[in-house]
């Protein structure tokens, strides 16, 4: 008994000594899955250019936005040691095919290609930053680890909503849809597309208000790339050679499930009445959803039966880093006296596929009855 206690005490002391000698960060640090030597070559690709203007929905054409960000990125990244930076275009009049961009990257011996973009959508109501990576291993893991790190930085620095690291399948093959990714992967060069935010929506309008922001995003991109590769800069006084809490564990041997392309609509979305306050002219509703293949990311409310929709909002608890969301939440809607609302909800997953809920139809107008009647259908 005595010797057993002594043995346990000695083991405890040894454990403390070992934990003291081994830095905490090294014990828990995620591995940088993309190996590289001291002569790192990075190609920055400002998307679009020339006759290809990109999205027209923003304050200025996307080709201009992309170049401003890419130039700031290249300038700052060049301040880090052991890295050579190239750009696929340096003006807004050059038209380049996507394959030519990949061929250029191959000609300079690129270790990674970062394609700079800003987003847009048909409904003009989306928002947030997203990164596209390859479906092919190990490139899937390379882009997933980088994209996760980058989104953390943009969320922390600018409050831009993280939409996730994604993939998109080709139309006729199981390969990559985006040529800038597939053409580089074909040449064994990792590549990602960075969609910094939406240029055509009202939510992200504050994030595209002026050119200085586009420059700041490029500088944040550069620091994310430096952190991803573990670089340091004496000029900037930054050193990312050690542990990074923003690097996540990834599977470099296969496909990383969080990047799975889920184009199917959510399984169900339901709305029900929790409380009606006829004196305050408001209704509290409960919104529930199930999504077995992924996660809920946005919702939109209509109070006229789906003729018009309020601006989309982030689904409560939506966490693209972990793929989780709140399965239900309550929302209070306010109305004007005399309104007779007809409430319906659209719930979107992270690939913008949506399911429409049932409908709550009020049979009485507000202020015409102490207990206005409604029907759930």
C-alpha positions as CSV (number, residue, x, y, z in Angstrom):
1,X,0.0,0.0,0.0
2,X,2.8,2.4,1.0
3,X,4.9,1.7,-2.1
4,X,1.8,2.0,-4.3
5,X,1.2,5.5,-2.9
6,X,4.9,6.4,-3.4
7,X,4.8,5.2,-7.0
8,X,1.7,7.3,-7.7
9,X,3.3,10.4,-6.2
10,X,6.5,9.9,-8.3
11,X,4.4,9.5,-11.4
12,X,2.5,12.7,-10.6
13,X,5.8,14.6,-10.1
14,X,7.2,13.3,-13.4
15,X,4.0,14.3,-15.2
16,X,4.3,17.9,-13.9
17,X,8.0,18.0,-14.9
18,X,7.1,16.8,-18.4
19,X,4.3,19.3,-18.8
20,X,6.6,22.0,-17.6
21,X,9.4,21.1,-20.1
22,X,7.0,20.7,-23.1
23,X,5.3,23.9,-24.1
24,X,1.5,23.9,-23.8
25,X,1.2,25.0,-27.4
26,X,3.2,22.2,-28.8
27,X,1.1,19.6,-27.0
28,X,-2.2,20.9,-28.5
29,X,-1.0,22.5,-31.7
30,X,-2.7,21.4,-35.0
31,X,-0.2,20.3,-37.7
32,X,0.3,22.5,-40.7
33,X,-0.7,19.9,-43.3
34,X,0.9,21.6,-46.3
35,X,4.6,21.1,-46.3
36,X,6.9,23.7,-47.9
37,X,10.6,24.7,-47.9
38,X,12.1,28.1,-47.2
39,X,11.6,29.3,-50.8
40,X,7.9,29.6,-50.8
41,X,6.2,30.8,-54.0
42,X,2.7,32.3,-53.8
43,X,0.6,33.4,-56.8
44,X,-2.1,36.0,-56.1
45,X,-4.9,35.9,-58.7
46,X,-7.1,39.0,-58.9
47,X,-10.3,37.5,-60.3
48,X,-11.8,38.7,-63.6
49,X,-10.2,41.6,-65.4
50,X,-10.4,43.2,-68.9
51,X,-13.7,42.3,-70.7
52,X,-14.6,40.1,-67.7
53,X,-15.8,42.7,-65.3
54,X,-17.1,40.3,-62.6
55,X,-20.2,41.3,-60.6
56,X,-21.8,44.7,-61.4
57,X,-23.9,44.8,-58.2
58,X,-21.5,46.7,-56.0
59,X,-20.2,50.3,-55.7
60,X,-17.6,49.6,-58.3
61,X,-17.0,46.6,-60.7
62,X,-15.6,43.5,-59.1
63,X,-12.5,43.5,-61.3
64,X,-11.4,46.8,-59.6
65,X,-12.2,45.6,-56.1
66,X,-10.3,42.4,-56.7
67,X,-7.2,44.2,-58.0
68,X,-7.1,46.7,-55.0
69,X,-7.3,43.8,-52.6
70,X,-4.8,41.6,-54.4
71,X,-2.2,44.4,-54.7
72,X,-2.4,45.1,-51.0
73,X,-2.2,41.4,-50.3
74,X,0.9,41.0,-52.5
75,X,2.6,44.1,-51.0
76,X,2.2,43.0,-47.4
77,X,2.9,39.3,-48.0
78,X,6.2,40.3,-49.7
79,X,7.3,41.8,-46.4
80,X,7.5,38.3,-44.9
81,X,10.7,36.4,-45.1
82,X,11.3,33.4,-47.4
83,X,8.4,34.0,-49.8
84,X,8.2,35.2,-53.4
85,X,4.9,36.7,-54.5
86,X,3.6,36.9,-58.1
87,X,0.3,38.2,-59.5
88,X,-1.6,36.9,-62.5
89,X,-2.5,40.4,-63.6
90,X,-1.4,43.9,-62.4
91,X,-4.0,46.1,-64.2
92,X,-7.7,46.1,-65.0
93,X,-7.4,45.9,-68.8
94,X,-5.9,42.4,-69.0
95,X,-8.2,39.6,-70.0
96,X,-6.9,36.2,-68.9
97,X,-8.5,32.8,-69.2
98,X,-8.7,30.7,-66.0
99,X,-6.4,28.0,-67.6
100,X,-3.8,30.7,-68.6
101,X,-3.7,31.8,-64.9
102,X,-3.0,28.2,-63.8
103,X,-0.3,27.9,-66.6
104,X,1.3,31.1,-65.3
105,X,1.3,29.7,-61.7
106,X,3.0,26.6,-63.0
107,X,5.6,28.6,-64.9
108,X,6.8,30.4,-61.7
109,X,6.8,27.2,-59.6
110,X,3.8,28.2,-57.4
111,X,3.3,26.5,-54.1
112,X,-0.2,27.9,-53.7
113,X,-2.7,30.1,-55.7
114,X,-5.1,32.4,-53.9
115,X,-7.8,33.8,-56.2
116,X,-9.3,37.0,-54.9
117,X,-13.0,37.7,-55.4
118,X,-16.2,39.5,-54.1
119,X,-19.5,37.8,-54.1
120,X,-23.1,38.5,-55.4
121,X,-26.3,36.6,-55.8
122,X,-29.5,36.8,-57.8
123,X,-31.7,37.8,-54.8
124,X,-29.2,40.4,-53.6
125,X,-29.8,39.3,-50.0
126,X,-26.9,37.1,-49.0
127,X,-23.9,38.2,-46.9
128,X,-20.6,36.9,-45.4
129,X,-17.2,35.5,-46.4
130,X,-16.7,32.0,-47.9
131,X,-13.8,30.1,-49.3
132,X,-13.9,27.4,-52.0
133,X,-11.4,24.6,-51.9
134,X,-10.9,21.5,-54.1
135,X,-12.8,18.3,-53.7
136,X,-9.6,16.3,-54.4
137,X,-7.3,15.1,-51.6
138,X,-5.0,16.4,-50.3
139,X,-5.9,19.8,-51.7
140,X,-9.3,19.6,-50.0
141,X,-7.5,19.6,-46.6
142,X,-5.1,22.4,-47.6
143,X,-7.9,24.8,-48.5
144,X,-10.1,23.8,-45.6
145,X,-7.4,24.5,-43.0
146,X,-6.5,27.8,-44.6
147,X,-10.1,28.9,-45.2
148,X,-11.1,28.2,-41.6
149,X,-8.2,30.3,-40.3
150,X,-9.1,33.2,-42.7
151,X,-12.7,33.3,-41.7
152,X,-11.8,33.6,-38.1
153,X,-9.6,36.6,-38.9
154,X,-12.4,38.3,-40.9
155,X,-15.0,37.6,-38.3
156,X,-12.8,38.9,-35.5
157,X,-11.5,42.0,-37.4
158,X,-14.6,43.1,-39.3
159,X,-17.6,41.2,-38.1
160,X,-18.1,39.6,-41.4
161,X,-20.3,36.5,-41.2
162,X,-18.4,33.2,-41.9
163,X,-20.3,31.2,-44.5
164,X,-17.9,28.3,-44.4
165,X,-15.2,26.5,-46.5
166,X,-17.0,24.9,-49.4
167,X,-16.6,22.7,-52.4
168,X,-18.6,22.5,-55.7
169,X,-18.8,19.5,-57.9
170,X,-18.3,19.7,-61.6
171,X,-21.3,19.5,-63.9
172,X,-20.2,16.3,-65.6
173,X,-17.5,14.9,-63.3
174,X,-16.8,14.3,-59.7
175,X,-14.0,16.9,-59.9
176,X,-14.1,20.6,-59.2
177,X,-16.6,23.0,-60.8
178,X,-14.4,26.1,-60.6
179,X,-11.7,26.1,-63.3
180,X,-9.2,28.2,-61.3
181,X,-9.2,25.4,-58.8
182,X,-9.3,22.4,-61.1
183,X,-6.7,23.7,-63.6
184,X,-4.2,24.3,-60.8
185,X,-4.9,21.0,-59.0
186,X,-4.4,19.3,-62.4
187,X,-0.9,20.9,-62.2
188,X,-0.5,19.7,-58.6
189,X,-0.9,23.3,-57.2
190,X,-3.2,23.9,-54.3
191,X,-5.7,26.7,-55.0
192,X,-8.6,28.4,-53.2
193,X,-11.2,31.1,-54.1
194,X,-11.7,33.8,-51.5
195,X,-15.1,35.4,-51.7
196,X,-14.5,38.2,-49.2
197,X,-18.2,39.4,-48.8
198,X,-21.2,40.3,-51.0
199,X,-20.9,43.4,-53.0
200,X,-24.6,43.6,-54.0
201,X,-26.4,43.2,-50.7
202,X,-27.4,45.7,-48.0
203,X,-26.0,43.7,-45.0
204,X,-22.4,43.7,-46.4
205,X,-22.7,47.2,-47.9
206,X,-20.9,48.5,-44.9
207,X,-18.0,46.2,-45.7
208,X,-17.6,47.5,-49.3
209,X,-18.1,51.2,-48.6
210,X,-14.7,52.4,-49.7
211,X,-11.4,51.3,-51.3
212,X,-9.5,51.5,-48.0
213,X,-11.5,48.5,-46.8
214,X,-10.5,46.5,-49.9
215,X,-6.9,47.3,-49.0
216,X,-7.4,46.2,-45.4
217,X,-8.9,42.9,-46.5
218,X,-5.8,42.3,-48.7
219,X,-3.5,42.9,-45.7
220,X,-5.6,40.5,-43.6
221,X,-5.4,37.9,-46.3
222,X,-1.6,38.3,-46.3
223,X,-1.4,37.8,-42.5
224,X,-3.6,34.8,-42.8
225,X,-1.4,33.3,-45.5
226,X,1.7,34.0,-43.3
227,X,0.1,32.3,-40.3
228,X,-1.0,29.4,-42.4
229,X,2.5,28.8,-43.6
230,X,4.2,29.8,-40.4
231,X,6.1,32.8,-41.7
232,X,7.7,35.8,-39.9
233,X,8.4,39.4,-40.8
234,X,11.1,41.5,-39.1
235,X,9.6,44.5,-41.0
236,X,6.1,44.0,-39.6
237,X,7.3,42.6,-36.2
238,X,5.1,39.5,-36.7
239,X,6.1,35.9,-36.2
240,X,3.8,33.0,-37.0
241,X,6.5,30.3,-36.9
242,X,5.1,28.7,-33.7
243,X,1.8,27.5,-32.6
244,X,-1.4,28.9,-34.2
245,X,-4.7,28.4,-32.4
246,X,-6.5,29.1,-35.6
247,X,-5.2,26.0,-37.3
248,X,-7.6,23.1,-37.1
249,X,-7.0,19.4,-37.4
250,X,-7.9,18.2,-40.9
251,X,-7.8,14.9,-42.8
252,X,-5.2,15.2,-45.5
253,X,-5.8,11.7,-46.7
254,X,-9.4,12.1,-47.8
255,X,-12.4,14.4,-48.0
256,X,-13.2,16.7,-45.1
257,X,-16.9,16.4,-44.4
258,X,-17.5,20.1,-43.3
259,X,-16.7,21.0,-47.0
260,X,-19.4,18.7,-48.3
261,X,-21.7,20.3,-51.0
262,X,-25.3,20.0,-49.7
263,X,-27.6,21.2,-52.5
264,X,-30.6,19.5,-51.1
265,X,-33.1,21.6,-49.3
266,X,-33.4,21.5,-45.5
267,X,-35.6,18.6,-44.3
268,X,-38.2,20.7,-42.6
269,X,-39.0,24.3,-41.4
270,X,-42.0,24.9,-39.1
271,X,-43.5,28.0,-37.6
272,X,-46.0,28.1,-34.7
273,X,-47.6,30.8,-32.5
274,X,-46.3,31.1,-29.0
275,X,-48.1,34.3,-27.9
276,X,-50.4,37.0,-29.4
277,X,-50.4,40.5,-27.7
278,X,-53.2,42.3,-29.4
279,X,-52.7,45.5,-27.3
280,X,-49.0,45.7,-28.3
281,X,-49.8,44.5,-31.8
282,X,-47.2,41.8,-31.8
283,X,-46.9,38.1,-32.3
284,X,-44.3,35.7,-30.8
285,X,-43.6,32.7,-33.0
286,X,-41.4,29.7,-32.6
287,X,-39.3,28.6,-35.7
288,X,-38.0,25.1,-35.9
289,X,-35.9,23.3,-38.5
290,X,-34.3,19.9,-39.2
291,X,-31.3,19.5,-41.6
292,X,-29.8,16.1,-41.5
293,X,-27.2,16.7,-44.3
294,X,-25.7,19.9,-43.0
295,X,-26.7,23.0,-41.1
296,X,-29.1,25.9,-41.2
297,X,-27.5,29.3,-42.0
298,X,-30.2,31.9,-42.8
299,X,-33.8,32.6,-42.5
300,X,-36.3,35.1,-44.1
301,X,-39.7,36.2,-42.9
302,X,-42.8,37.1,-44.9
303,X,-45.9,38.6,-43.3
304,X,-48.0,38.7,-46.4
305,X,-48.0,35.1,-47.4
306,X,-44.8,35.1,-49.4
307,X,-45.4,38.0,-51.7
308,X,-42.6,40.0,-50.2
309,X,-39.8,38.9,-47.9
310,X,-37.8,40.7,-45.2
311,X,-34.0,40.8,-45.5
312,X,-32.4,37.4,-44.7
313,X,-30.8,37.1,-41.3
314,X,-28.3,34.6,-39.8
315,X,-29.9,31.6,-38.3
316,X,-29.4,31.7,-34.5
317,X,-26.6,29.6,-33.3
318,X,-25.3,29.0,-36.9
319,X,-21.7,27.9,-36.5
320,X,-20.0,27.0,-39.7
321,X,-16.8,26.1,-37.9
322,X,-18.5,23.2,-36.2
323,X,-21.5,22.7,-38.5
324,X,-24.1,23.3,-35.7
325,X,-27.2,25.5,-35.3
326,X,-30.1,26.1,-32.9
327,X,-32.9,23.7,-33.9
328,X,-35.5,26.2,-32.7
329,X,-35.8,29.8,-31.7
330,X,-38.5,32.4,-30.9
331,X,-39.1,35.7,-32.6
332,X,-41.5,38.5,-31.9
333,X,-43.0,40.3,-34.9
334,X,-44.6,43.7,-34.6
335,X,-47.6,44.9,-36.7
336,X,-49.6,48.0,-37.3
337,X,-53.3,48.4,-36.0
338,X,-55.5,46.9,-38.7
339,X,-52.9,44.5,-40.1
340,X,-54.0,41.0,-40.8
341,X,-50.7,39.1,-41.1
342,X,-50.0,35.9,-43.0
343,X,-46.7,34.6,-41.6
344,X,-44.4,32.2,-43.5
345,X,-40.7,31.5,-43.1
346,X,-37.9,30.3,-45.5
347,X,-35.0,28.5,-43.9
348,X,-31.7,28.3,-45.9
349,X,-28.8,25.9,-45.5
350,X,-25.2,27.0,-46.1
351,X,-25.5,26.3,-49.9
352,X,-28.6,28.6,-50.0
353,X,-31.1,25.8,-50.7
354,X,-34.2,26.6,-48.8
355,X,-37.4,25.1,-47.4
356,X,-40.6,27.1,-46.9
357,X,-42.5,26.6,-43.7
358,X,-46.2,26.2,-43.0
359,X,-48.3,29.3,-42.9
360,X,-49.9,31.3,-40.0
361,X,-52.9,33.2,-41.3
362,X,-54.7,35.7,-39.0
363,X,-58.5,35.8,-39.6
364,X,-59.0,39.0,-37.6
365,X,-57.3,42.3,-37.9
366,X,-55.2,43.6,-34.9
367,X,-57.1,46.0,-32.6
368,X,-60.4,44.6,-33.8
369,X,-60.4,41.8,-31.3
370,X,-58.8,41.1,-27.9
371,X,-58.0,37.7,-29.1
372,X,-57.5,37.7,-32.9
373,X,-58.1,34.3,-34.5
374,X,-55.5,32.6,-36.6
375,X,-55.1,29.5,-38.6
376,X,-52.0,27.3,-38.9
377,X,-51.7,25.5,-42.2
